[in-house]
Amino acid sequence: MSGKRTDILVIGAGPAGCAAAISARQAGLETILIEACTSVHNAPGETLHPGVEPILRKLGVWNDITAAGFYRHHGIWRESNGVRTFMPYGSDSNGKWLGFQADRRTLHGILRRAASEAGAVFKEALTAQDAILQHGRVDGVVCKESEIRARWVFDATGRHAWLARKLNLCVDRAGPPLRVRFGWKDGSDRCLEGQPLFRQRKDGWEWLAPLGDDRIAWVTLDQAAQPGMEHSTGVRHGGKGAAGLDMTWRLHPSCAGPGYFLLGDAAALLDPASSNGVLRALMSGMLAADLAARAISGCDEEAAARAYAEWIEALFNHHRNSLGNSYYRNGSGKATLEEQAGK
């Protein structure tokens, strides 16, 4: 079996994995980025808030993002109990702050090109099949007819958390089962005035995001949604099956350890109402790369892993509490997500 050796091996070429690869290359580390899929899965897109700009600049992709032609919005409608309020992002002397409703394929393409241009070796259609362990440390992965050995392995496989499953890491579930479904519908909603809407419902929420091309993307979350449920807006595309995707809140407390880091949703998963999933993914990749670079240069590896795990857990708990406060008790007296998460 042929083999390669590198400083950093990143599994998964989403925002977290690409940010890690770019940052690792900026630190001068040899980096291999592998991705099992040859195309990005369909999804309504990524909502990027104005606060993401410094991160995108540091990764060197800001100009490409602004040139991509993504739909821009200057705030979000929030609706609860039939009352709708507009929450603008703010403004300064340069004008209103604007967010992006970014097409997922385009966004991921920008990040993947940036990783390649930074010098990362990018391999598509390459699937990690097993983890290589040596002396209690993750030392690489086995792919088809080859091995890739690495000083650090980054799991950026999202909610699938491939490496966490291979290592049989403990996972803390922090709430009731949640299912997310998504799709698109034609037409514009004049009531939205071109801005996204987050509408709270009993046992969940829905998100409507104008795309600027006479289409609206929708996402809906339900507590313990049952298979076969249909969405009133009419599904044109969607997640895997009518039941949607499992987005139950969960945390891997051991999201960093000997030879590995879990990035983004692989480390800690919250439903999209947290509104900063892409930002958290990018930040986790950048932090993991920085800590790995320090460890490679001689800093304490255990301290690096501990610092990362503490950061992930603190961020998870902060946003879990914020999300819990946004859900409410329904008419039957069923506990809110926050109350169930605290059980």
C-alpha positions in Angstrom: 0.0 0.0 0.0 1.5 3.3 -1.1 1.7 6.1 1.5 2.3 9.8 1.9 3.2 12.0 4.8 2.2 15.6 5.6 2.0 18.0 8.4 -1.8 18.5 8.3 -4.4 16.2 6.8 -7.9 17.8 6.5 -10.9 15.5 5.8 -13.7 17.5 4.2 -13.6 20.5 2.0 -16.4 22.6 3.4 -15.9 26.0 5.1 -14.2 24.6 8.2 -11.9 22.3 6.2 -10.9 25.0 3.7 -10.3 27.6 6.4 -8.0 25.1 8.2 -6.1 24.3 5.0 -5.6 27.9 4.1 -4.5 28.8 7.6 -2.2 25.8 7.8 -0.5 26.9 4.6 -0.3 30.5 5.8 1.7 29.0 8.8 4.0 27.2 6.4 2.7 23.7 7.0 2.5 21.0 4.4 -1.2 20.3 4.0 -3.4 17.7 2.2 -7.1 18.4 1.8 -9.3 15.4 0.8 -13.0 15.4 -0.1 -15.2 12.4 -0.9 -17.7 14.2 -3.0 -17.0 15.7 -6.4 -19.8 18.3 -6.1 -21.4 20.3 -3.3 -24.8 19.1 -2.1 -27.8 21.3 -2.9 -28.9 23.5 -0.1 -30.7 26.9 0.2 -27.3 28.6 0.8 -25.4 30.2 3.6 -26.4 33.4 5.4 -23.3 35.4 6.1 -23.6 38.3 8.6 -21.5 41.5 8.4 -19.2 40.3 11.2 -17.7 37.6 9.0 -15.8 40.2 6.9 -12.5 40.2 8.9 -12.4 36.4 8.8 -12.8 36.3 5.0 -10.2 39.0 4.6 -7.7 37.0 6.7 -8.4 34.0 4.5 -7.8 36.0 1.4 -11.2 35.5 -0.1 -13.1 38.7 0.6 -12.7 40.2 -2.9 -13.9 37.0 -4.5 -16.9 36.9 -2.1 -17.9 40.5 -2.9 -17.4 39.8 -6.7 -19.6 36.7 -6.6 -22.9 38.6 -7.0 -24.5 37.1 -3.9 -27.8 38.7 -2.8 -27.3 41.3 -0.1 -29.6 42.2 2.8 -29.3 44.7 5.6 -31.1 42.9 8.4 -33.5 40.2 9.4 -37.2 40.1 10.1 -38.1 38.2 13.3 -41.6 37.0 14.0 -43.1 35.5 17.1 -46.7 35.1 18.1 -47.8 37.0 15.0 -45.7 40.1 15.8 -43.0 40.9 13.2 -40.0 43.2 14.0 -37.2 44.2 11.7 -33.7 44.0 13.1 -31.1 45.9 11.0 -27.5 44.9 11.1 -26.5 48.6 11.7 -24.5 51.2 9.8 -21.5 53.5 10.0 -20.1 56.4 8.1 -19.8 54.1 5.0 -23.5 53.3 5.0 -25.6 50.3 6.0 -23.9 47.0 7.0 -24.9 44.3 4.5 -25.0 40.5 4.8 -24.8 37.9 2.1 -27.2 35.1 1.1 -24.4 33.0 -0.5 -25.0 30.2 -2.9 -23.4 27.2 -1.3 -21.7 25.8 -4.4 -20.2 29.2 -5.3 -19.0 29.8 -1.7 -17.4 26.4 -1.4 -15.8 26.8 -4.8 -14.2 30.1 -3.7 -12.9 28.5 -0.6 -11.6 25.4 -2.3 -9.7 27.5 -4.9 -8.2 29.6 -2.2 -7.0 26.5 -0.4 -5.4 25.2 -3.6 -3.9 28.6 -4.4 -2.4 28.7 -0.9 -0.5 25.5 -1.7 -2.7 22.8 -0.1 -2.8 19.5 -2.1 -6.5 19.1 -2.8 -7.8 15.6 -3.7 -11.4 15.2 -4.7 -13.3 11.9 -4.8 -11.0 10.5 -2.2 -12.7 8.9 0.8 -11.1 8.2 4.2 -11.9 4.6 5.1 -10.2 4.1 8.4 -8.1 5.9 11.0 -4.5 5.0 11.6 -3.6 4.9 15.3 -0.1 4.6 16.7 0.9 4.7 20.3 -2.5 6.1 21.3 -2.3 8.9 18.7 -4.1 9.5 15.4 -1.4 9.2 12.9 -3.3 9.4 9.6 -6.0 7.7 7.6 -6.4 4.8 5.2 -7.8 5.7 1.8 -8.4 3.4 -1.2 -5.1 1.6 -1.8 -3.1 4.3 0.0 -2.3 5.7 3.4 -1.9 9.4 4.3 0.2 9.9 7.5 0.0 13.3 9.2 1.2 15.0 12.3 -2.3 16.3 12.8 -5.6 15.0 11.3 -8.5 17.5 11.1 -12.1 16.1 10.9 -14.1 18.6 8.8 -16.9 16.2 7.8 -19.6 18.2 9.4 -22.5 16.6 11.2 -21.3 13.2 10.1 -18.2 13.5 12.4 -16.4 10.7 10.6 -13.3 10.6 12.8 -15.3 11.0 16.0 -17.2 7.9 15.0 -14.1 6.0 14.1 -12.6 6.9 17.5 -15.9 6.1 19.3 -15.8 9.5 21.0 -18.4 10.3 23.6 -21.1 12.7 22.4 -23.3 14.8 24.6 -26.8 15.5 23.2 -28.1 18.7 24.6 -31.8 18.7 23.7 -34.7 16.9 22.0 -34.5 15.4 18.5 -34.6 18.1 15.9 -35.2 17.7 12.2 -34.4 20.3 9.5 -35.9 20.3 6.0 -35.3 22.8 3.2 -36.3 23.8 -0.3 -37.1 26.6 -2.7 -40.2 28.2 -4.0 -40.8 30.5 -6.9 -42.0 34.1 -6.5 -41.3 37.0 -4.2 -43.0 38.0 -1.0 -43.6 41.7 -0.9 -44.1 41.5 2.8 -40.5 40.6 3.3 -39.3 43.7 1.4 -36.3 41.7 0.2 -35.1 40.7 3.6 -34.9 37.3 5.3 -37.5 36.3 7.9 -37.0 34.1 10.9 -40.5 33.0 12.2 -40.9 31.2 15.5 -43.5 28.4 15.6 -44.6 26.0 18.2 -42.0 23.2 18.3 -39.7 24.9 15.9 -39.2 27.7 13.4 -39.0 28.5 9.7 -36.6 30.7 7.7 -37.4 32.4 4.4 -34.6 34.0 2.5 -35.1 36.0 -0.8 -32.4 35.1 -3.3 -32.9 38.1 -5.6 -33.9 36.0 -8.7 -37.6 35.7 -8.0 -37.1 32.7 -5.7 -37.2 32.3 -2.0 -35.2 29.6 -0.1 -36.9 28.1 2.9 -35.7 26.1 5.9 -37.9 24.7 8.6 -37.1 22.9 11.9 -39.4 20.7 13.9 -39.0 18.9 17.2 -39.2 15.2 16.5 -40.6 15.6 13.0 -42.1 12.4 11.7 -41.3 10.8 8.3 -43.8 11.7 5.6 -44.4 15.2 6.8 -44.9 17.7 3.9 -44.1 21.4 3.8 -46.9 23.9 2.9 -44.7 26.0 0.7 -44.1 23.1 -1.8 -40.8 21.3 -2.0 -38.8 21.6 -5.2 -35.6 20.2 -3.7 -34.8 19.1 -0.2 -32.8 17.2 2.3 -32.5 13.4 2.5 -36.1 12.2 2.7 -39.2 14.0 3.8 -38.2 13.6 7.5 -35.2 16.0 6.8 -31.8 16.1 8.4 -31.0 15.3 12.0 -29.8 18.6 13.6 -30.2 17.6 17.3 -27.8 19.7 19.3 -24.7 17.7 20.2 -21.2 18.3 21.5 -18.1 16.1 21.4 -16.3 17.1 24.6 -13.1 15.4 23.4 -13.1 17.4 20.1 -9.3 17.6 20.2 -6.8 15.0 21.4 -3.6 13.2 20.5 -3.1 14.0 16.8 -6.5 15.2 15.9 -9.0 18.1 15.9 -12.7 18.0 15.1 -13.8 21.1 13.2 -17.1 23.0 12.8 -20.2 20.8 13.1 -18.0 17.7 13.6 -17.1 19.2 17.0 -20.4 20.7 18.0 -23.7 20.9 16.2 -26.4 23.4 16.6 -29.4 24.0 14.4 -29.2 26.8 11.8 -31.1 29.3 14.0 -27.8 30.0 15.7 -27.3 32.1 12.5 -23.5 31.8 12.6 -22.7 28.3 11.5 -20.4 29.4 8.7 -18.6 31.8 11.0 -18.1 29.1 13.7 -16.8 26.7 11.0 -14.3 29.1 9.7 -13.1 30.1 13.1 -12.7 26.5 14.3 -10.6 25.7 11.2 -8.4 28.7 11.7 -7.9 28.1 15.4 -7.1 24.4 15.0 -4.5 25.2 12.3 -2.9 27.8 14.6 -2.8 25.5 17.6 -1.4 22.6 15.4 1.3 24.9 14.1 2.3 25.9 17.6 2.4 22.2 18.7 4.6 21.3 15.7 7.0 24.1 16.6 7.4 22.7 20.1 4.5 23.9 22.3 2.6 21.6 24.6 0.3 19.4 22.5 -2.0 18.6 25.4 -2.4 22.3 26.3 -3.2 23.0 22.6 -5.9 20.3 22.5 -7.3 21.4 25.9 -7.5 25.1 24.8 -9.4 24.1 21.6 -11.8 21.8 23.5 -12.6 24.5 26.0 -13.2 27.1 23.3 -15.6 24.8 21.4 -17.5 23.9 24.6 -17.8 27.6 25.7 -19.0 28.7 22.3 -21.4 25.8 22.2 -22.9 26.5 25.6 -23.2 30.2 24.8 -25.1 29.7 21.6 -27.2 26.8 23.1 -28.4 29.2 25.8 -29.1 31.9 23.2 -31.1 29.4 21.1 -33.0 28.1 24.1 -34.1 31.6 24.9 -35.5 32.1 21.4 -37.8 29.0 21.7 -40.9 29.1 23.8 -43.5 27.0 25.5 -46.4 25.9 23.3 -50.0 25.8 24.2 -49.9 22.2 25.5 -47.4 23.1 28.1 -44.6 21.1 26.5 -41.1 22.1 27.7 -39.1 24.5 25.5 -35.9 23.4 23.9 -34.0 25.3 26.5 -35.7 23.5 29.3 -35.3 20.1 27.7 -31.6 20.8 27.1 -31.2 21.5 30.7 -32.5 18.1 31.8 
